[in-house]
Structure formats: C-alpha cells, structure tokens
C-alpha cells in the first residue's frame, strides 16, 4: 500500500475540488475508516456546529484492507454529525463504492458545502465532477440505482438517498448497491441537506498490496476458520441475521410492543426459519463476502432485499405485528424511501404507546398493518402526522411531555434486544458513541447469548465494564479497517493484524490494533463531550431500570446500570466518565 493516502476535497457550494494527503503517521494512529473519519471530523467541526449546516462535512473513508481481497473487507465508512442525536456519527456499508474509490486512487472523500441544485457527485481517477441530478431527484432508491447503473455500468460503486433524505428526515439512510443501508443516525439527512442525491465512484486500477505472498498465507488460514465457524459457515448463510429471532426468544430478550413485554413462545409466525421457507428466493451479500448473509425475499410478486433481524423486529413484533408479509413489505418500503428501519419502527412504536395511553392523538395503533405502511410513506414525504414522526421518537415524546416512552439512548432508537436480560448489552447501549446502538456499543449479544468468543452470563453484572470496553475497542478496529463484524466472530485480533501488516507493510500486532481501537473510542468520547453529549446521558429509558420483566427466561430482571458504569469508567481510565489529561496524552490525542 502506498503512502501518503490521498483525499479528494469537494466544496459543493463553490464547486472547488482539490486533493490533499493523509500522512502515514496519522493513518497508523487511526487506521482508516471510522477512526480516521472521526479524527478528520474533529478537525473540521466546532462544538457548536449544527449537523445540518452546510459546513458539516460528509467524510467517506476506506480502510487499509478495502479492496485488498480480505474476508468481508470491501467496506467503507461514512462520518459526519448526526441530526438525530447531535453526536459524532459513523456508519458503514459493504458494496462496491469503497473498492471503486481505492481503484480510482482515492482513499477518502471529504464533502462540504451545499450544492445550489440537486446534484450527483461522480468520482474517477482524474478527480470529481458535479453533475445535475435532474429527474432523479424525488425518485426512490431502486429507480435511481437502475438509472445510474445504466449510465455508468454495474461495476461502479454507488451511494444514494431516497425521498426521506431529500426531505431531511432525521433518520434518513444512505443506500448502496441493491438496498444495503448506512442507516443509523441520519447520514441520509445530511446528504440531502447538501442537495446531493448520489455519489458514483468509477475505478479499475489495482489496489496496492505490500506483500501478496504473505497476504495469501494469512487469507488461506482465515478462510479455513470462516468455513469452520458455525455462525459464519452455517447459521448466517442458511438464515441470515433472522436466525436470531428464535435464539433471542428462547433467551427471553425478544421485545414486543415498544419493549412492554418480551415474546414467550410467539416467534413461529415470524421466525428466520419461516422467512427462509416461505418468502426467501435467494441470497445476497456485500462485494467480496464469503458469508452472504443477505436475503432476497418476494411478496406478491415483488422482490427486494431483507428484512434483516433488526428490520424484522422493528417493523413487526415491536409494533405488535406478527405477519411476515406485512413486515417484508414495510422493510422493502423503508429501503425504497431511504429510511432507517430501526428508528422508523422505534418512532412508530413510541407514537403507538403514547396514543394508547391517551397522551398524544395518533392514527397509529399496535397491530394495525395498514396504518404502519401508510405512516412510512408519510414520514418520507414529511406530510401530515409523518412530519412529526420524521423528527424521531425523542423529539416526538418530548413534545408530548412523556420522554420515558421513547426507547432510545442519546436520541438513537434501540435495536431488538431487551437489555434487562443481557446486562452487558444494557451497558453497551448506555455508553455507545452514537447512542443506543448494539454494534457501536460492543455487541455484547455475541458473548452473552451466542458465546462468542466465550459464553458469559447475561444476568450477571460483575466484570461487564471490562467486557464492554474491550468489545467496543475491537469493534472500532473492525470499523476502521473496514471489515464486517461477522468476520470477527471467526477471526481474532492476530489474524487482522497479520492482514494489515501484509497489505500496508506495517509491523503491527493484535494489541497494537486494540490500542488504536481504544484511541478511537476515546476520541469519539472527547468530541461528544465537547458537543454537550457527556456522561450524564450514559443512561437508559426508565422502563429498563425500574420495570422488571414479567415473563420469560429473564422474568424479574431490570438493568443494574449503576453497578456497571463505575467499573466501565475505571476500566477506561476516565474520571467521572470523561478522559482526563493523562489518558489523552497516553493515547496520543493531545
């Protein structure tokens, strides 16, 4: 791999385009992807900057492994400020965009300003050009991707927004390929605020690798582990992420109706097995992925991708809807309009509970499929009740004076794991850098439910601070290398360090990578504290802290968050939840 890395800086307001360089020393500190994106974001933003102002950057960052042929490694990261939470935001996706950028000779795009008219950004080896979006503005995702593929070829990389992003819905997503989503936190709204409909990357050069023989050796070993691991070789290829429905139901943590209860023997109607048996017509996967966890489903002659586990839960049982046909239609519709399925479902369930309690008038009721499908369209169009729903559940519930019915942390709606039965996951939600996220929080579900890399009790609190911190650090590494989290189930840090060394020429160990992960987590914490998102928001909705589960395998449990937070802060070396000067200097962040 050649250094320094090359960045393309695009000012949409002025049309100015210039190249710049990222020195190797900075790349080694922050790796790439999420880490490097956070560092650049911190450099280019002030604490008072609003996420939707023109100067807010949209940073597309590849990782050192992007395009090098590593397992599930053709991903890229996007960093910006979240219009939903106010935090720093990173989100990533598979697909061809990252690899195409690398093949065009670019490692990063730094996009600022706002185009005068709806536009498309085309990037190739010569630089970038801003083109009119024309009639593509206002169109759904599949129409736009079809037109772009016809114009530029299916081998190019694409990132597009749907109507929700154009109308700056606070949880609008950016879609890549055929319905792969950068969903959480509202990056699509930032892209829409910049009048940017799509990014097209065209590149056919060779991605440089320092030592191909060394890389070949470690890839042969890594692929053997991926083919041997039961999750990456059997469960995910067979069922995709909906494999988790029955697993979480048996564990007593599958939420129903805005987390008012958990499923007990209710999952047969919407299980991953039923989805595979009755609605799945094919598999899909990100470019270069062995696992291919995506599902192609068909309902009433209409094909689409998904739903993933989170979408199935958020748009189904979370709304007391157990009909898979409706769930699939709702998931496809969210993808087409460019909406994050988790926040869409979380906002709808909040509105339903507020309505059921007489706190807020709403046309939405639990268990009503047609009202859900109608509401999704209204949200994307910001019409009628959809305009309020487009703000997310925190703003919606605050306006009603009842924030306790919004199942979110720092403004980001929670995914489909009830933390009362998985204490570490509760701590992970509370401390995640982008709000209530299972992935950025550290995905303790792997340890507490799946037993990866080893089984720990979900109901115990002792030691969870250390488990969460280390899982978060490793997650930051994966996101910065631009590798898939599922591949980390089978491959420990040392395999990733050997791949990085072979590709870049750095001699780097697994613990060196983990130190970089710790550095990235601390940097995100510092930036969030500067933005007013501090440790006082490391909490959970009241429901999880004071209302015990009434049924299921974890009946009687609440989240014992206070018992874990102090341990977590101590493990991090933070003073009252904030990195102190000694920690900042130790990590090279001063």
TAKA-V457290 format. One record per residue. N is the residue number from 1. RES is the residue in three letters. NEAR is the number of other C-alpha atoms within 10 Angstrom. Layout:
((N,RES,NEAR) (N,RES,NEAR))
//
This chain:
((1,UNK,18) (2,UNK,13) (3,UNK,12) (4,UNK,15) (5,UNK,19) (6,UNK,18) (7,UNK,20) (8,UNK,21) (9,UNK,19) (10,UNK,24) (11,UNK,18) (12,UNK,23) (13,UNK,15) (14,UNK,12) (15,UNK,15) (16,UNK,12) (17,UNK,16) (18,UNK,12) (19,UNK,14) (20,UNK,13) (21,UNK,14) (22,UNK,16) (23,UNK,12) (24,UNK,14) (25,UNK,11) (26,UNK,14) (27,UNK,18) (28,UNK,17) (29,UNK,21) (30,UNK,27) (31,UNK,29) (32,UNK,29) (33,UNK,36) (34,UNK,31) (35,UNK,31) (36,UNK,28) (37,UNK,30) (38,UNK,28) (39,UNK,20) (40,UNK,16) (41,UNK,23) (42,UNK,18) (43,UNK,9) (44,UNK,14) (45,UNK,17) (46,UNK,13) (47,UNK,12) (48,UNK,9) (49,UNK,15) (50,UNK,16) (51,UNK,25) (52,UNK,21) (53,UNK,16) (54,UNK,19) (55,UNK,19) (56,UNK,22) (57,UNK,26) (58,UNK,22) (59,UNK,26) (60,UNK,27) (61,UNK,30) (62,UNK,33) (63,UNK,32) (64,UNK,27) (65,UNK,31) (66,UNK,30) (67,UNK,27) (68,UNK,23) (69,UNK,19) (70,UNK,22) (71,UNK,20) (72,UNK,24) (73,UNK,29) (74,UNK,29) (75,UNK,30) (76,UNK,33) (77,UNK,28) (78,UNK,24) (79,UNK,26) (80,UNK,29) (81,UNK,28) (82,UNK,26) (83,UNK,26) (84,UNK,30) (85,UNK,25) (86,UNK,21) (87,UNK,28) (88,UNK,25) (89,UNK,27) (90,UNK,27) (91,UNK,24) (92,UNK,25) (93,UNK,26) (94,UNK,27) (95,UNK,26) (96,UNK,27) (97,UNK,29) (98,UNK,30) (99,UNK,35) (100,UNK,29) (101,UNK,31) (102,UNK,29) (103,UNK,22) (104,UNK,21) (105,UNK,23) (106,UNK,26) (107,UNK,27) (108,UNK,30) (109,UNK,23) (110,UNK,23) (111,UNK,23) (112,UNK,22) (113,UNK,20) (114,UNK,24) (115,UNK,20) (116,UNK,13) (117,UNK,16) (118,UNK,23) (119,UNK,23) (120,UNK,23) (121,UNK,21) (122,UNK,17) (123,UNK,22) (124,UNK,20) (125,UNK,17) (126,UNK,10) (127,UNK,16) (128,UNK,20) (129,UNK,16) (130,UNK,19) (131,UNK,14) (132,UNK,15) (133,UNK,18) (134,UNK,12) (135,UNK,9) (136,UNK,20) (137,UNK,21) (138,UNK,20) (139,UNK,17) (140,UNK,19) (141,UNK,27) (142,UNK,19) (143,UNK,13) (144,UNK,23) (145,UNK,24) (146,UNK,14) (147,UNK,13) (148,UNK,21) (149,UNK,17) (150,UNK,10) (151,UNK,9) (152,UNK,15) (153,UNK,12) (154,UNK,14) (155,UNK,14) (156,UNK,21) (157,UNK,24) (158,UNK,28) (159,UNK,24) (160,UNK,28) (161,UNK,34) (162,UNK,32) (163,UNK,27) (164,UNK,33) (165,UNK,31) (166,UNK,27) (167,UNK,20) (168,UNK,25) (169,UNK,33) (170,UNK,27) (171,UNK,33) (172,UNK,40) (173,UNK,33) (174,UNK,36) (175,UNK,29) (176,UNK,24) (177,UNK,24) (178,UNK,19) (179,UNK,20) (180,UNK,21) (181,UNK,26) (182,UNK,25) (183,UNK,23) (184,UNK,29) (185,UNK,32) (186,UNK,32) (187,UNK,34) (188,UNK,37) (189,UNK,31) (190,UNK,32) (191,UNK,28) (192,UNK,28) (193,UNK,23) (194,UNK,29) (195,UNK,22) (196,UNK,28) (197,UNK,29) (198,UNK,27) (199,UNK,20) (200,UNK,22) (201,UNK,26) (202,UNK,23) (203,UNK,21) (204,UNK,16) (205,UNK,14) (206,UNK,13) (207,UNK,20) (208,UNK,16) (209,UNK,22) (210,UNK,16) (211,UNK,15) (212,UNK,12) (213,UNK,11) (214,UNK,15) (215,UNK,20) (216,UNK,15) (217,UNK,13) (218,UNK,17) (219,UNK,19) (220,UNK,10) (221,UNK,12) (222,UNK,21) (223,UNK,16) (224,UNK,13) (225,UNK,17) (226,UNK,22) (227,UNK,15) (228,UNK,13) (229,UNK,15) (230,UNK,14) (231,UNK,22) (232,UNK,23) (233,UNK,18) (234,UNK,15) (235,UNK,17) (236,UNK,19) (237,UNK,21) (238,UNK,21) (239,UNK,24) (240,UNK,28) (241,UNK,21) (242,UNK,29) (243,UNK,21) (244,UNK,23) (245,UNK,24) (246,UNK,20) (247,UNK,17) (248,UNK,22) (249,UNK,21) (250,UNK,16) (251,UNK,20) (252,UNK,25) (253,UNK,28) (254,UNK,28) (255,UNK,25) (256,UNK,23) (257,UNK,22) (258,UNK,27) (259,UNK,26) (260,UNK,16) (261,UNK,19) (262,UNK,28) (263,UNK,22) (264,UNK,17) (265,UNK,11) (266,UNK,15) (267,UNK,20) (268,UNK,13) (269,UNK,12) (270,UNK,22) (271,UNK,24) (272,UNK,25) (273,UNK,20) (274,UNK,16) (275,UNK,25) (276,UNK,19) (277,UNK,11) (278,UNK,13) (279,UNK,19) (280,UNK,21) (281,UNK,15) (282,UNK,13) (283,UNK,18) (284,UNK,17) (285,UNK,20) (286,UNK,23) (287,UNK,19) (288,UNK,20) (289,UNK,20) (290,UNK,17) (291,UNK,25) (292,UNK,19) (293,UNK,22) (294,UNK,23) (295,UNK,26) (296,UNK,17) (297,UNK,24) (298,UNK,20) (299,UNK,16) (300,UNK,8) (301,UNK,6) (302,UNK,9) (303,UNK,17) (304,UNK,22) (305,UNK,22) (306,UNK,29) (307,UNK,28) (308,UNK,22) (309,UNK,19) (310,UNK,20) (311,UNK,26) (312,UNK,31) (313,UNK,29) (314,UNK,32) (315,UNK,32) (316,UNK,28) (317,UNK,29) (318,UNK,30) (319,UNK,29) (320,UNK,20) (321,UNK,22) (322,UNK,22) (323,UNK,14) (324,UNK,22) (325,UNK,19) (326,UNK,20) (327,UNK,26) (328,UNK,26) (329,UNK,22) (330,UNK,26) (331,UNK,28) (332,UNK,24) (333,UNK,19) (334,UNK,27) (335,UNK,29) (336,UNK,23) (337,UNK,27) (338,UNK,31) (339,UNK,35) (340,UNK,28) (341,UNK,31) (342,UNK,24) (343,UNK,31) (344,UNK,26) (345,UNK,31) (346,UNK,29) (347,UNK,28) (348,UNK,29) (349,UNK,30) (350,UNK,31) (351,UNK,29) (352,UNK,24) (353,UNK,22) (354,UNK,23) (355,UNK,17) (356,UNK,15) (357,UNK,9) (358,UNK,10) (359,UNK,14) (360,UNK,17) (361,UNK,14) (362,UNK,14) (363,UNK,12) (364,UNK,24) (365,UNK,19) (366,UNK,22) (367,UNK,18) (368,UNK,14) (369,UNK,23) (370,UNK,11) (371,UNK,14) (372,UNK,26) (373,UNK,18) (374,UNK,13) (375,UNK,23) (376,UNK,25) (377,UNK,18) (378,UNK,19) (379,UNK,27) (380,UNK,26) (381,UNK,21) (382,UNK,21) (383,UNK,14) (384,UNK,11) (385,UNK,15) (386,UNK,19) (387,UNK,17) (388,UNK,19) (389,UNK,27) (390,UNK,30) (391,UNK,19) (392,UNK,29) (393,UNK,29) (394,UNK,27) (395,UNK,18) (396,UNK,22) (397,UNK,22) (398,UNK,13) (399,UNK,12) (400,UNK,14) (401,UNK,12) (402,UNK,15) (403,UNK,19) (404,UNK,15) (405,UNK,24) (406,UNK,29) (407,UNK,27) (408,UNK,28) (409,UNK,23) (410,UNK,24) (411,UNK,24) (412,UNK,30) (413,UNK,29) (414,UNK,27) (415,UNK,25) (416,UNK,26) (417,UNK,23) (418,UNK,26) (419,UNK,28) (420,UNK,28) (421,UNK,31) (422,UNK,29) (423,UNK,27) (424,UNK,35) (425,UNK,29) (426,UNK,30) (427,UNK,31) (428,UNK,33) (429,UNK,32) (430,UNK,26) (431,UNK,31) (432,UNK,23) (433,UNK,27) (434,UNK,31) (435,UNK,31) (436,UNK,29) (437,UNK,24) (438,UNK,20) (439,UNK,21) (440,UNK,23) (441,UNK,27) (442,UNK,26) (443,UNK,20) (444,UNK,28) (445,UNK,23) (446,UNK,18) (447,UNK,21) (448,UNK,23) (449,UNK,20) (450,UNK,17) (451,UNK,13) (452,UNK,16) (453,UNK,14) (454,UNK,10) (455,UNK,13) (456,UNK,21) (457,UNK,16) (458,UNK,22) (459,UNK,18) (460,UNK,14) (461,UNK,19) (462,UNK,14) (463,UNK,14) (464,UNK,25) (465,UNK,22) (466,UNK,18) (467,UNK,18) (468,UNK,27) (469,UNK,24) (470,UNK,18) (471,UNK,22) (472,UNK,27) (473,UNK,23) (474,UNK,25) (475,UNK,25) (476,UNK,30) (477,UNK,30) (478,UNK,26) (479,UNK,29) (480,UNK,30) (481,UNK,29) (482,UNK,30) (483,UNK,29) (484,UNK,22) (485,UNK,19) (486,UNK,17) (487,UNK,23) (488,UNK,21) (489,UNK,18) (490,UNK,22) (491,UNK,19) (492,UNK,14) (493,UNK,17) (494,UNK,15) (495,UNK,18) (496,UNK,25) (497,UNK,20) (498,UNK,21) (499,UNK,25) (500,UNK,27) (501,UNK,20) (502,UNK,24) (503,UNK,25) (504,UNK,19) (505,UNK,15) (506,UNK,16) (507,UNK,11) (508,UNK,18) (509,UNK,17) (510,UNK,16) (511,UNK,13) (512,UNK,16) (513,UNK,26) (514,UNK,21) (515,UNK,18) (516,UNK,23) (517,UNK,29) (518,UNK,22) (519,UNK,24) (520,UNK,28) (521,UNK,23) (522,UNK,22) (523,UNK,22) (524,UNK,23) (525,UNK,24) (526,UNK,20) (527,UNK,22) (528,UNK,22) (529,UNK,18) (530,UNK,14) (531,UNK,17) (532,UNK,14) (533,UNK,21) (534,UNK,19) (535,UNK,17) (536,UNK,10) (537,UNK,14) (538,UNK,21) (539,UNK,22) (540,UNK,23) (541,UNK,16) (542,UNK,15) (543,UNK,18) (544,UNK,23) (545,UNK,18) (546,UNK,13) (547,UNK,14) (548,UNK,17) (549,UNK,23) (550,UNK,13) (551,UNK,14) (552,UNK,19) (553,UNK,16) (554,UNK,20) (555,UNK,15) (556,UNK,13) (557,UNK,21) (558,UNK,23) (559,UNK,27) (560,UNK,20) (561,UNK,20) (562,UNK,12) (563,UNK,14) (564,UNK,21) (565,UNK,22) (566,UNK,16) (567,UNK,18) (568,UNK,22) (569,UNK,20) (570,UNK,14) (571,UNK,16) (572,UNK,20) (573,UNK,15) (574,UNK,18) (575,UNK,13) (576,UNK,14) (577,UNK,20) (578,UNK,17) (579,UNK,19) (580,UNK,14) (581,UNK,12) (582,UNK,11) (583,UNK,18) (584,UNK,16) (585,UNK,11) (586,UNK,11) (587,UNK,16) (588,UNK,9) (589,UNK,15) (590,UNK,9))
//
